[in-house]
Amino acid sequence: MGRDQIELPSLERTLTPARLAPSAQELLSVSASRAPNRDVQLDEAPRPPHLPGAPRVRLLRAVPTIEGLAEPIEPRRERRAVELCAYLALHRPEPVTGDRLRARVLGSSQADAAAKTLFNVASAARRALGVDAEGSALLPAASRLGHYRLSDAVSCDLDELCTLVDDARQCDDPELALATLRAGLELIESEPLSTVLVGYEWLAAEGHLGRMESAVEAAVSLVVPLAIETGHLALAEQLLGRAAMAVPYSEACAEAAMELAAAQGDLDGLTRAFDAMGRLAEELDPGSWPAAASEERFRSLRRRLLETQASLAAMEAAPRSTSPSAPAAL
């Protein structure tokens, strides 16, 4: 195994550090000397790279876009072309019929889009995406059966996030698992699709938003215990902030924030996290309260913190003798 590859036996595959952000790779180098609570600045961490020169569909941001295009998409067809590519990317390896694209992506609740509309939008996307190293279009023309496919060379950040979380879930090395989760959560730039007023209804209807939310919550549930184990508490706090942009109404994220605050010895932070959980329960179901298990966990963590603080206060208050010991009796 080369130095540039890391074997994951549980996955029966290898993971290359090039897949991770440079800042995530840095985490891999500290396994021999785990300094507690290293201060890793998230704003200095570049995004996880994709294949050099290959386009990437970005959905984990306010404005969905495609990065790495060979040429800009025609402005009047840009919104629909990006959505078309997003749909095809998230449905690989299955082919998608033109009728389905006209109904679910390009149409409205009143009527399907015209075949000419699909042709024009797909043509605009095809020109913008360009070709691969062999000269094949990254978005080929429809097959004789009317099927559309998007090349595997065109990545999608939502798929990358889910894949990285799955990799981390099966990784035995805590440093590597945390680095992998960081690479995934750093793909979330802002509240996904928050500026979208028209389109993308299929994301929720077909379960893709649910898959994203499940992946983010799974990542959060792994990040905090791994950060506590490896001493990267500041990093965990930053990653929880990333996750909150994608799943603002998440009990799992609120519970993780509570556990992290307790690990940081932050009694006020622990109380704020539990209060946030209460507000979340009220918003989702007026008149409700956090689950009994969550409330009991909060009380347990709070009691432990208070006991720790009391012990530290007692140690500080203990008198310290500065005079030399009396000589032993002769």
Residue frames as qw, qx, qy, qz and C-alpha x, y, z in Angstrom:
[[0.000, 0.889, 0.459, 0.000, 0.00, 0.00, 0.00],
 [0.426, 0.454, -0.021, 0.782, 1.46, 3.34, -1.05],
 [0.225, -0.248, -0.439, 0.833, 1.82, 6.28, 1.27],
 [0.237, 0.031, -0.137, -0.961, -0.84, 8.09, -0.71],
 [0.619, -0.238, -0.565, -0.492, -3.50, 5.48, 0.02],
 [0.316, -0.266, 0.676, -0.610, -5.26, 4.43, 3.21],
 [0.352, -0.097, -0.896, -0.252, -6.81, 0.99, 3.41],
 [0.554, -0.162, 0.319, -0.752, -10.31, 0.60, 4.83],
 [0.021, 0.073, -0.994, -0.074, -10.72, -3.17, 5.32],
 [0.326, 0.388, 0.721, -0.472, -14.37, -2.88, 6.38],
 [0.483, 0.655, 0.015, -0.581, -15.11, -1.19, 3.05],
 [0.790, 0.118, 0.510, 0.319, -12.89, -3.56, 1.03],
 [0.453, 0.807, 0.153, 0.347, -11.48, -0.46, -0.65],
 [0.544, -0.155, -0.153, 0.811, -8.87, 2.23, -0.25],
 [0.006, 0.956, 0.285, -0.070, -9.37, 5.90, 0.49],
 [0.598, 0.303, -0.001, 0.742, -6.95, 8.39, -1.00],
 [0.271, -0.566, -0.314, 0.712, -6.14, 11.52, 1.02],
 [0.088, 0.028, 0.373, 0.923, -6.52, 13.53, -2.19],
 [0.225, -0.553, -0.711, -0.372, -10.23, 13.05, -1.67],
 [0.407, -0.727, -0.446, 0.327, -10.07, 15.05, 1.54],
 [0.069, 0.978, -0.031, 0.195, -9.49, 18.73, 2.14],
 [0.508, 0.465, -0.493, 0.531, -5.86, 19.62, 2.93],
 [0.314, -0.505, 0.435, -0.676, -7.03, 20.64, 6.37],
 [0.928, -0.176, 0.066, -0.322, -8.67, 17.25, 6.74],
 [0.833, 0.312, -0.379, 0.253, -5.42, 15.58, 5.64],
 [0.070, 0.603, -0.511, 0.608, -3.72, 17.48, 8.45],
 [0.738, -0.398, 0.265, -0.476, -5.87, 15.58, 10.92],
 [0.975, 0.113, -0.193, -0.008, -4.46, 12.33, 9.59],
 [0.557, 0.499, -0.459, 0.479, -0.95, 13.34, 10.62],
 [0.240, -0.581, 0.440, -0.642, -1.71, 13.82, 14.31],
 [0.894, -0.246, -0.286, -0.243, -2.63, 10.25, 15.20],
 [0.738, 0.081, -0.483, 0.465, 0.80, 9.71, 16.72],
 [0.262, -0.085, -0.428, 0.861, 0.57, 12.77, 18.95],
 [0.168, -0.686, -0.623, -0.336, -2.98, 13.66, 19.87],
 [0.138, 0.052, -0.317, 0.937, -2.82, 17.13, 21.30],
 [0.021, 0.593, 0.768, -0.242, -6.07, 17.83, 23.16],
 [0.135, 0.870, 0.386, -0.277, -8.43, 20.42, 21.71],
 [0.427, -0.066, 0.365, 0.824, -6.25, 21.57, 18.81],
 [0.257, 0.695, 0.230, -0.631, -7.59, 24.84, 17.44],
 [0.401, 0.168, 0.691, 0.577, -8.35, 24.12, 13.77],
 [0.209, 0.472, 0.065, -0.854, -9.59, 27.23, 11.93],
 [0.582, 0.449, 0.678, 0.004, -12.41, 26.27, 9.58],
 [0.373, 0.887, 0.066, -0.264, -12.08, 29.43, 7.50],
 [0.050, -0.702, 0.638, 0.312, -8.58, 28.33, 6.53],
 [0.552, -0.023, 0.832, 0.062, -9.75, 24.94, 5.29],
 [0.283, 0.265, -0.544, -0.744, -10.14, 24.60, 1.50],
 [0.831, 0.115, 0.104, -0.534, -13.06, 22.64, 0.08],
 [0.716, -0.119, 0.675, 0.130, -12.63, 18.93, -0.61],
 [0.134, 0.458, -0.558, -0.679, -11.31, 18.59, -4.18],
 [0.846, 0.329, 0.350, -0.233, -13.06, 16.78, -7.01],
 [0.780, 0.174, 0.394, 0.454, -11.55, 15.41, -10.19],
 [0.214, -0.477, 0.182, 0.833, -9.35, 18.14, -11.70],
 [0.119, 0.155, -0.496, -0.846, -11.25, 20.01, -14.39],
 [0.147, -0.360, -0.894, -0.225, -14.44, 18.00, -13.92],
 [0.325, -0.459, -0.122, -0.818, -17.75, 19.79, -13.29],
 [0.181, -0.198, -0.850, 0.454, -19.51, 19.52, -9.96],
 [0.326, -0.623, -0.461, -0.540, -23.19, 20.16, -9.24],
 [0.169, 0.061, -0.586, 0.790, -23.47, 22.20, -6.04],
 [0.428, -0.574, -0.553, -0.426, -26.74, 21.88, -4.10],
 [0.596, -0.529, -0.461, 0.389, -25.46, 22.40, -0.55],
 [0.236, -0.128, -0.039, 0.962, -25.51, 26.17, -0.90],
 [0.284, 0.526, 0.382, -0.705, -28.09, 28.93, -1.19],
 [0.561, 0.620, -0.182, -0.518, -27.89, 29.18, -5.00],
 [0.863, 0.021, 0.485, 0.140, -27.54, 25.85, -6.84],
 [0.286, 0.813, -0.386, -0.329, -24.79, 26.01, -9.45],
 [0.964, 0.145, 0.077, 0.210, -22.41, 23.90, -11.50],
 [0.265, -0.825, 0.399, 0.299, -18.70, 24.50, -11.01],
 [0.449, -0.333, 0.726, 0.401, -16.02, 23.70, -13.57],
 [0.671, 0.620, 0.369, -0.171, -18.05, 24.29, -16.72],
 [0.619, 0.121, 0.413, 0.657, -16.33, 24.36, -20.09],
 [0.049, 0.288, 0.224, 0.930, -18.32, 27.50, -20.91],
 [0.265, 0.113, 0.481, -0.828, -21.09, 29.48, -19.17],
 [0.198, 0.467, 0.860, 0.057, -24.67, 28.30, -19.54],
 [0.017, -0.470, -0.385, -0.794, -26.97, 30.57, -21.51],
 [0.094, -0.073, 0.491, -0.863, -28.48, 32.90, -18.87],
 [0.622, -0.049, -0.072, -0.778, -32.08, 32.32, -19.93],
 [0.877, -0.029, -0.431, -0.211, -31.66, 28.54, -19.57],
 [0.219, 0.465, -0.721, 0.464, -29.21, 28.44, -16.66],
 [0.521, -0.267, 0.516, -0.625, -31.69, 27.74, -13.84],
 [0.921, 0.120, 0.077, -0.363, -33.35, 24.87, -15.65],
 [0.703, 0.481, -0.516, 0.096, -30.07, 23.44, -16.98],
 [0.010, -0.449, 0.738, -0.503, -28.58, 23.28, -13.48],
 [0.688, -0.107, 0.452, -0.557, -31.71, 21.58, -12.17],
 [0.892, 0.324, -0.209, -0.237, -31.69, 19.12, -15.06],
 [0.506, 0.477, -0.668, 0.267, -28.08, 18.14, -14.33],
 [0.296, -0.355, 0.661, -0.591, -28.83, 17.87, -10.61],
 [0.853, 0.032, 0.200, -0.480, -31.69, 15.48, -11.31],
 [0.846, 0.388, -0.364, -0.033, -29.62, 13.30, -13.61],
 [0.227, 0.532, -0.700, 0.419, -26.69, 13.29, -11.15],
 [0.427, -0.264, 0.631, -0.592, -28.83, 12.13, -8.25],
 [0.883, 0.144, 0.189, -0.406, -30.47, 9.36, -10.28],
 [0.473, 0.527, -0.702, -0.077, -27.34, 7.65, -11.52],
 [0.181, -0.247, 0.738, 0.601, -26.83, 4.91, -12.59],
 [0.424, 0.519, 0.735, -0.106, -30.46, 4.71, -13.69],
 [0.154, 0.207, 0.453, 0.853, -31.37, 6.27, -17.03],
 [0.185, 0.502, 0.471, -0.702, -34.08, 8.93, -16.94],
 [0.374, 0.532, 0.671, 0.357, -36.70, 9.25, -19.63],
 [0.101, 0.205, 0.165, 0.959, -37.33, 12.54, -21.38],
 [0.414, -0.594, -0.508, -0.467, -41.00, 12.32, -20.33],
 [0.630, -0.561, -0.426, 0.327, -39.96, 12.15, -16.70],
 [0.401, -0.137, -0.045, 0.905, -37.69, 15.17, -17.07],
 [0.094, -0.374, -0.361, -0.849, -40.45, 17.15, -18.79],
 [0.539, -0.615, -0.499, -0.286, -42.88, 16.28, -16.00],
 [0.697, -0.581, -0.306, 0.286, -40.81, 16.42, -12.83],
 [0.545, -0.286, 0.025, 0.788, -38.01, 18.87, -13.61],
 [0.140, 0.028, 0.318, 0.937, -39.04, 21.21, -16.40],
 [0.224, -0.540, -0.657, -0.477, -42.82, 21.11, -16.07],
 [0.232, -0.287, 0.330, -0.869, -45.23, 22.72, -13.63],
 [0.303, 0.140, 0.832, -0.444, -48.10, 21.48, -11.51],
 [0.582, 0.503, 0.189, -0.611, -50.42, 22.40, -14.38],
 [0.829, 0.543, -0.046, -0.125, -48.60, 20.96, -17.39],
 [0.823, -0.178, 0.287, 0.456, -45.48, 19.12, -18.53],
 [0.052, -0.693, 0.337, 0.635, -42.81, 21.04, -20.40],
 [0.761, 0.588, -0.069, -0.267, -42.73, 20.78, -24.15],
 [0.924, 0.034, 0.188, 0.332, -40.32, 18.41, -25.87],
 [0.474, 0.717, -0.032, 0.511, -38.67, 21.43, -27.50],
 [0.343, -0.860, 0.231, -0.298, -38.04, 22.94, -24.06],
 [0.871, -0.369, 0.302, 0.119, -36.27, 19.77, -22.93],
 [0.800, 0.393, 0.140, 0.430, -34.21, 19.73, -26.14],
 [0.210, 0.846, -0.097, 0.481, -33.12, 23.34, -25.71],
 [0.530, -0.769, 0.290, -0.211, -32.30, 23.05, -22.00],
 [0.920, -0.179, 0.285, 0.201, -30.39, 19.77, -22.47],
 [0.685, 0.560, 0.066, 0.460, -28.47, 21.25, -25.41],
 [0.042, -0.891, 0.203, -0.404, -27.48, 24.29, -23.35],
 [0.722, -0.594, 0.347, -0.078, -26.30, 22.07, -20.50],
 [0.929, 0.142, 0.201, 0.277, -24.41, 19.80, -22.93],
 [0.482, 0.735, -0.080, 0.470, -22.47, 22.70, -24.44],
 [0.267, -0.846, 0.284, -0.364, -21.62, 24.13, -21.02],
 [0.857, -0.412, 0.311, -0.005, -20.45, 20.82, -19.54],
 [0.207, 0.719, -0.621, -0.233, -18.22, 20.03, -22.48],
 [0.900, 0.199, -0.375, -0.104, -16.50, 16.70, -23.12],
 [0.803, -0.533, 0.246, 0.106, -14.29, 14.26, -21.25],
 [0.304, -0.627, 0.593, 0.404, -10.69, 13.32, -22.03],
 [0.466, 0.108, 0.815, 0.327, -11.85, 10.94, -24.78],
 [0.094, 0.032, -0.396, -0.913, -13.97, 13.62, -26.41],
 [0.218, -0.468, -0.835, -0.191, -17.33, 12.19, -25.31],
 [0.257, -0.575, -0.075, -0.773, -20.01, 14.61, -24.18],
 [0.023, 0.083, -0.780, 0.620, -20.49, 14.69, -20.40],
 [0.525, 0.332, 0.511, -0.594, -24.21, 14.93, -21.09],
 [0.177, 0.010, 0.824, 0.537, -24.80, 12.75, -24.14],
 [0.473, -0.010, -0.290, -0.832, -27.81, 13.22, -26.38],
 [0.750, -0.057, 0.424, -0.505, -30.85, 11.14, -25.56],
 [0.285, -0.134, 0.922, 0.226, -30.69, 7.50, -26.58],
 [0.269, -0.107, -0.696, -0.657, -33.03, 6.01, -29.17],
 [0.346, -0.482, -0.803, 0.061, -35.28, 5.01, -26.28],
 [0.169, -0.807, -0.165, -0.541, -35.43, 8.60, -25.09],
 [0.753, -0.557, -0.223, 0.270, -33.18, 8.02, -22.06],
 [0.164, 0.871, -0.272, 0.374, -30.81, 10.65, -20.63],
 [0.850, -0.344, -0.192, 0.349, -27.68, 9.92, -18.63],
 [0.030, -0.959, 0.262, -0.108, -25.03, 12.14, -17.04],
 [0.671, 0.408, -0.543, 0.298, -21.37, 11.11, -17.10],
 [0.772, -0.505, -0.303, 0.237, -19.91, 9.80, -13.85],
 [0.532, 0.164, -0.126, 0.821, -17.21, 12.43, -14.25],
 [0.194, -0.557, -0.054, -0.806, -19.75, 15.08, -13.20],
 [0.319, -0.169, -0.798, 0.482, -19.93, 14.93, -9.41],
 [0.365, -0.686, -0.307, -0.550, -22.63, 16.19, -7.05],
 [0.021, 0.452, -0.591, 0.668, -21.91, 17.52, -3.58],
 [0.743, -0.276, 0.199, -0.576, -24.98, 15.88, -2.05],
 [0.963, 0.105, -0.249, -0.024, -23.81, 12.45, -3.23],
 [0.481, 0.462, -0.539, 0.515, -20.28, 13.21, -2.02],
 [0.352, -0.476, 0.432, -0.680, -21.58, 14.12, 1.43],
 [0.907, -0.158, 0.084, -0.380, -23.55, 10.88, 1.75],
 [0.874, 0.286, -0.353, 0.173, -20.61, 8.80, 0.51],
 [0.253, 0.520, -0.546, 0.606, -18.14, 10.42, 2.91],
 [0.572, -0.406, 0.370, -0.609, -20.47, 9.89, 5.87],
 [0.982, 0.010, -0.074, -0.173, -20.86, 6.22, 4.92],
 [0.675, 0.429, -0.465, 0.381, -17.05, 5.91, 4.66],
 [0.073, -0.525, 0.521, -0.669, -16.60, 7.49, 8.09],
 [0.796, -0.292, 0.153, -0.507, -19.22, 5.24, 9.61],
 [0.995, 0.054, -0.081, 0.023, -17.23, 2.18, 8.59],
 [0.455, 0.643, -0.444, 0.427, -13.78, 3.57, 9.45],
 [0.798, -0.416, -0.375, 0.223, -11.96, 2.14, 12.47],
 [0.509, 0.015, -0.188, 0.840, -9.39, 4.93, 12.82],
 [0.092, -0.807, -0.479, 0.332, -10.93, 7.84, 14.78],
 [0.170, -0.567, 0.207, 0.779, -8.60, 10.44, 13.23],
 [0.072, 0.020, 0.736, 0.673, -9.38, 9.29, 9.70],
 [0.025, -0.610, -0.790, -0.060, -13.10, 9.06, 10.47],
 [0.107, -0.787, -0.278, 0.541, -13.14, 12.62, 11.81],
 [0.134, -0.396, 0.436, 0.797, -11.18, 13.88, 8.81],
 [0.058, 0.260, 0.836, 0.480, -13.65, 12.17, 6.46],
 [0.062, -0.747, -0.643, 0.160, -16.62, 13.70, 8.26],
 [0.143, -0.671, 0.006, 0.727, -14.99, 17.09, 8.08],
 [0.115, -0.116, 0.645, 0.746, -14.53, 16.73, 4.32],
 [0.017, -0.496, -0.823, -0.275, -18.22, 15.93, 4.02],
 [0.142, -0.799, -0.496, 0.309, -19.65, 18.62, 6.28],
 [0.211, -0.518, 0.166, 0.812, -17.42, 21.31, 4.78],
 [0.158, 0.270, 0.712, 0.628, -19.33, 20.80, 1.54],
 [0.093, -0.807, -0.583, 0.011, -22.23, 22.63, 3.21],
 [0.342, 0.243, 0.006, 0.908, -21.57, 26.27, 2.35],
 [0.277, -0.060, 0.196, -0.939, -24.90, 27.79, 3.42],
 [0.588, 0.214, 0.609, -0.488, -28.54, 26.82, 3.84],
 [0.287, 0.044, 0.824, 0.486, -29.15, 24.53, 0.86],
 [0.061, 0.455, 0.698, 0.550, -31.35, 26.04, -1.87],
 [0.108, -0.571, -0.536, 0.613, -32.53, 28.86, 0.40],
 [0.117, 0.431, -0.150, -0.882, -32.84, 31.28, -2.54],
 [0.020, -0.118, -0.863, -0.491, -34.78, 28.89, -4.77],
 [0.431, 0.208, 0.289, -0.829, -38.33, 30.09, -5.45],
 [0.815, 0.344, -0.078, -0.460, -39.22, 27.82, -8.37],
 [0.716, 0.387, -0.579, -0.038, -38.30, 24.21, -9.06],
 [0.219, 0.347, -0.832, 0.374, -36.57, 21.42, -7.11],
 [0.725, -0.265, 0.179, -0.610, -39.85, 20.13, -5.65],
 [0.903, 0.139, -0.397, -0.087, -38.64, 16.65, -6.62],
 [0.270, 0.454, -0.695, 0.488, -35.80, 16.85, -4.08],
 [0.409, -0.190, 0.604, -0.657, -38.28, 16.44, -1.25],
 [0.834, 0.136, 0.001, -0.536, -40.86, 14.37, -3.13],
 [0.852, 0.299, -0.430, -0.017, -38.31, 11.73, -4.15],
 [0.858, -0.490, -0.095, 0.122, -36.55, 11.57, -0.80],
 [0.656, 0.412, -0.200, 0.599, -33.27, 13.30, -1.64],
 [0.155, -0.704, 0.239, -0.651, -33.69, 16.01, 1.01],
 [0.846, -0.466, 0.089, -0.242, -34.46, 13.31, 3.55],
 [0.921, 0.108, -0.126, 0.354, -31.29, 11.46, 2.52],
 [0.327, 0.599, -0.251, 0.686, -29.27, 14.64, 2.99],
 [0.463, -0.662, 0.202, -0.555, -30.77, 15.31, 6.42],
 [0.962, -0.273, -0.001, -0.031, -30.15, 11.72, 7.52],
 [0.778, 0.308, -0.195, 0.511, -26.53, 11.93, 6.35],
 [0.064, 0.662, -0.262, 0.700, -25.95, 15.22, 8.20],
 [0.688, -0.568, 0.162, -0.421, -27.51, 13.91, 11.41],
 [0.980, -0.064, -0.078, 0.172, -25.47, 10.71, 11.14],
 [0.548, 0.501, -0.253, 0.621, -22.33, 12.81, 10.68],
 [0.251, -0.685, 0.244, -0.639, -23.13, 14.89, 13.75],
 [0.879, -0.417, 0.062, -0.222, -23.76, 11.82, 15.87],
 [0.916, 0.086, -0.099, 0.380, -20.27, 10.60, 14.93],
 [0.342, 0.693, -0.183, 0.608, -18.39, 13.91, 15.05],
 [0.407, -0.765, 0.216, -0.451, -18.92, 14.71, 18.73],
 [0.900, -0.393, 0.186, 0.026, -17.76, 11.38, 20.24],
 [0.827, 0.307, 0.010, 0.471, -14.84, 11.26, 17.82],
 [0.166, 0.775, -0.157, 0.589, -13.87, 14.83, 18.68],
 [0.630, -0.693, 0.217, -0.276, -14.05, 14.05, 22.39],
 [0.965, -0.122, 0.127, 0.196, -11.89, 10.96, 21.87],
 [0.722, 0.335, 0.066, 0.602, -9.26, 12.76, 19.79],
 [0.373, -0.528, -0.205, 0.735, -9.39, 16.14, 21.53],
 [0.158, 0.180, 0.406, 0.882, -10.68, 18.18, 18.56],
 [0.022, 0.624, 0.679, -0.386, -13.46, 19.96, 20.41],
 [0.093, 0.584, -0.064, -0.804, -13.06, 23.28, 18.60],
 [0.110, 0.123, -0.765, -0.623, -13.34, 21.50, 15.27],
 [0.033, -0.409, -0.912, 0.013, -16.50, 19.71, 16.41],
 [0.070, 0.653, 0.399, -0.640, -18.09, 23.04, 17.34],
 [0.142, 0.460, -0.384, -0.788, -17.36, 24.41, 13.89],
 [0.121, -0.036, -0.901, -0.416, -18.74, 21.32, 12.16],
 [0.044, 0.529, 0.789, -0.310, -21.93, 21.49, 14.22],
 [0.155, 0.616, 0.063, -0.770, -22.37, 24.99, 12.86],
 [0.164, 0.235, -0.710, -0.643, -22.07, 23.64, 9.33],
 [0.064, -0.265, -0.960, -0.072, -24.61, 20.92, 10.03],
 [0.099, 0.563, 0.564, -0.596, -27.09, 23.39, 11.51],
 [0.217, 0.412, -0.280, -0.839, -27.23, 25.25, 8.19],
 [0.314, 0.047, -0.819, -0.477, -28.54, 22.11, 6.49],
 [0.480, -0.435, -0.756, -0.093, -30.78, 20.77, 9.28],
 [0.068, -0.422, 0.289, -0.857, -31.83, 23.71, 11.50],
 [0.714, -0.306, 0.157, -0.610, -34.66, 21.69, 13.07],
 [0.738, 0.183, -0.648, 0.037, -32.80, 18.62, 14.24],
 [0.745, -0.627, 0.095, -0.204, -33.08, 16.98, 17.64],
 [0.928, -0.002, -0.041, 0.369, -29.95, 14.96, 16.87],
 [0.430, 0.546, -0.131, 0.707, -27.94, 18.16, 16.30],
 [0.383, -0.744, 0.108, -0.536, -29.34, 19.71, 19.49],
 [0.909, -0.414, 0.037, 0.009, -28.37, 16.63, 21.51],
 [0.805, 0.228, -0.078, 0.543, -24.89, 16.65, 19.97],
 [0.112, 0.707, -0.137, 0.685, -24.48, 20.32, 20.92],
 [0.666, -0.667, 0.087, -0.323, -25.43, 19.43, 24.47],
 [0.951, -0.169, 0.011, 0.257, -22.84, 16.64, 24.65],
 [0.600, 0.463, -0.082, 0.648, -20.16, 18.89, 23.18],
 [0.179, -0.784, 0.125, -0.581, -20.86, 21.72, 25.63],
 [0.829, -0.543, 0.093, -0.099, -20.54, 19.26, 28.50],
 [0.894, 0.075, 0.002, 0.441, -17.23, 17.97, 27.13],
 [0.352, 0.597, -0.082, 0.716, -15.98, 21.57, 26.94],
 [0.371, -0.325, -0.576, 0.652, -16.99, 22.15, 30.56],
 [0.085, -0.164, -0.141, -0.973, -19.37, 24.89, 29.42],
 [0.077, 0.390, 0.818, -0.415, -22.32, 24.90, 31.81],
 [0.312, 0.543, 0.113, -0.772, -23.94, 27.91, 30.12],
 [0.316, 0.325, -0.671, -0.587, -23.49, 26.28, 26.72],
 [0.069, -0.139, -0.987, 0.038, -25.06, 23.08, 28.01],
 [0.199, 0.513, 0.594, -0.588, -28.09, 25.02, 29.26],
 [0.328, 0.518, -0.217, -0.759, -28.40, 26.89, 25.96],
 [0.215, 0.161, -0.878, -0.396, -28.27, 23.64, 24.01],
 [0.010, 0.331, 0.921, -0.205, -31.06, 22.12, 26.13],
 [0.243, 0.574, 0.300, -0.722, -33.12, 25.30, 25.82],
 [0.293, 0.395, -0.536, -0.686, -32.68, 25.11, 22.04],
 [0.114, -0.081, -0.980, -0.141, -33.93, 21.54, 22.16],
 [0.129, 0.493, 0.700, -0.501, -37.01, 22.77, 24.04],
 [0.294, 0.561, -0.065, -0.771, -37.67, 25.48, 21.46],
 [0.211, 0.223, -0.811, -0.499, -37.29, 22.91, 18.69],
 [0.007, -0.281, -0.953, 0.113, -39.82, 20.61, 20.32],
 [0.198, 0.583, 0.433, -0.658, -42.24, 23.53, 20.74],
 [0.275, 0.482, -0.370, -0.745, -41.88, 24.56, 17.07],
 [0.218, 0.096, -0.903, -0.359, -42.40, 21.04, 15.77],
 [0.418, -0.462, -0.769, -0.141, -45.26, 20.22, 18.14],
 [0.163, -0.552, 0.159, -0.802, -46.68, 23.17, 20.14],
 [0.715, -0.507, 0.132, -0.464, -47.01, 22.39, 23.83],
 [0.960, -0.006, -0.240, 0.141, -44.49, 19.53, 23.71],
 [0.378, -0.826, 0.417, -0.012, -41.21, 19.15, 25.61],
 [0.319, 0.543, -0.773, -0.073, -37.96, 17.30, 24.91],
 [0.828, -0.095, -0.537, -0.133, -38.13, 13.55, 25.36],
 [0.724, -0.676, 0.083, -0.112, -37.71, 12.24, 28.89],
 [0.898, -0.047, 0.055, 0.433, -34.41, 10.57, 27.94],
 [0.425, 0.585, -0.005, 0.690, -33.04, 13.87, 26.63],
 [0.342, -0.813, 0.063, -0.467, -34.10, 15.74, 29.75],
 [0.872, -0.477, 0.077, 0.082, -32.53, 13.09, 31.98],
 [0.786, 0.223, 0.020, 0.576, -29.32, 13.27, 29.95],
 [0.114, 0.756, -0.047, 0.643, -29.23, 17.04, 30.41],
 [0.610, -0.739, 0.095, -0.271, -29.70, 16.69, 34.17],
 [0.934, -0.201, 0.060, 0.288, -26.95, 14.06, 34.33],
 [0.609, 0.430, 0.001, 0.666, -24.49, 16.20, 32.36],
 [0.131, -0.807, 0.044, -0.575, -25.37, 19.31, 34.38],
 [0.779, -0.618, 0.061, -0.082, -24.91, 17.46, 37.67],
 [0.885, -0.006, 0.040, 0.464, -21.55, 16.14, 36.56],
 [0.379, 0.610, -0.013, 0.695, -20.37, 19.60, 35.50],
 [0.389, -0.806, 0.053, -0.442, -21.49, 21.16, 38.77],
 [0.887, -0.438, 0.062, 0.128, -19.67, 18.46, 40.73],
 [0.759, 0.246, 0.030, 0.602, -16.52, 19.02, 38.67],
 [0.116, 0.733, -0.025, 0.670, -16.68, 22.78, 39.16],
 [0.631, -0.734, 0.044, -0.249, -17.25, 22.33, 42.89],
 [0.915, -0.211, 0.036, 0.342, -14.22, 20.05, 43.13],
 [0.559, 0.444, 0.012, 0.700, -12.06, 22.54, 41.27],
 [0.194, -0.808, 0.016, -0.556, -13.28, 25.36, 43.49],
 [0.805, -0.592, 0.031, -0.021, -12.44, 23.33, 46.60],
 [0.841, 0.047, 0.023, 0.539, -8.95, 22.67, 45.30],
 [0.286, 0.638, 0.007, 0.715, -8.43, 26.37, 44.63],
 [0.415, -0.775, 0.031, -0.476, -9.67, 27.30, 48.09],
 [0.901, -0.308, -0.217, 0.216, -7.53, 24.70, 49.93],
 [0.258, -0.926, 0.264, 0.082, -4.83, 26.39, 52.11],
 [0.831, 0.401, -0.233, 0.307, -1.29, 26.00, 50.89],
 [0.644, -0.707, 0.078, 0.282, 1.58, 25.91, 53.42],
 [0.516, 0.792, -0.217, 0.243, 4.70, 27.85, 52.41],
 [0.343, -0.760, 0.519, -0.187, 6.78, 27.20, 55.56],
 [0.434, 0.367, -0.823, -0.009, 9.30, 24.38, 55.65],
 [0.821, -0.339, -0.430, -0.161, 8.33, 21.17, 57.43],
 [0.501, -0.756, 0.357, -0.224, 9.33, 20.88, 61.10],
 [0.293, 0.495, -0.817, 0.051, 12.47, 18.82, 61.70],
 [0.810, -0.205, -0.530, -0.144, 11.94, 15.28, 62.80],
 [0.625, -0.720, 0.215, -0.213, 12.30, 14.58, 66.53],
 [0.314, 0.567, -0.744, 0.161, 15.71, 13.40, 67.58]]
